[in-house]
Amino acid sequence: MSGNDTLASTMETVDSFTSERDWEQFHTVKNLMASVSIEASELNETIQWSNPGIEQILANPKLIEDISDELADVMVYCLRLCSVLDLNPIEIINSKIEKNRAKYPVEKAKGNSKKYTDYE
């Protein structure tokens, strides 16, 4: 990643790409949300019917490329949705992390995969 790359410049690139193709008309909230889900499913498809470990994935350049492409698609649609709704991705991520800190305190959650509603 270049030292000049920022989230803001990446969002501008995505928005420009969309605008140059006159695709804003298709980027309704519903369509963008559906696209996030569709691309996330395609990400899952890259290892469907297998359960490779990290080392196996890293040793497979084709699989890394496929995973990277699908991750990029998910992130592009998420960033477009943020753009359309005028949401700052960094702010909403930080806000959600704070909410999760409250739901999953270290003393209850460390090494535990239970949902916060299952804590006693």
PEBELZI-V971086 format. One record per run of one state. SS is the DSSP state (h for helix, s for strand, l for the rest). FROM is the first residue (numbers start at 1). LEN is the number of residues. If there is no record, write none. Layout:
# PEBELZI-V971086
ss: [SS	SS]
from: [FROM	FROM]
len: [LEN	LEN]
This chain:
# PEBELZI-V971086
ss: [l	h	l	h	l	h	l	h	l	h	l	h	l	h	l	h	l]
from: [1	7	21	24	27	29	46	54	59	61	86	89	104	106	110	116	119]
len: [6	14	3	3	2	17	8	5	2	25	3	15	2	4	6	3	2]
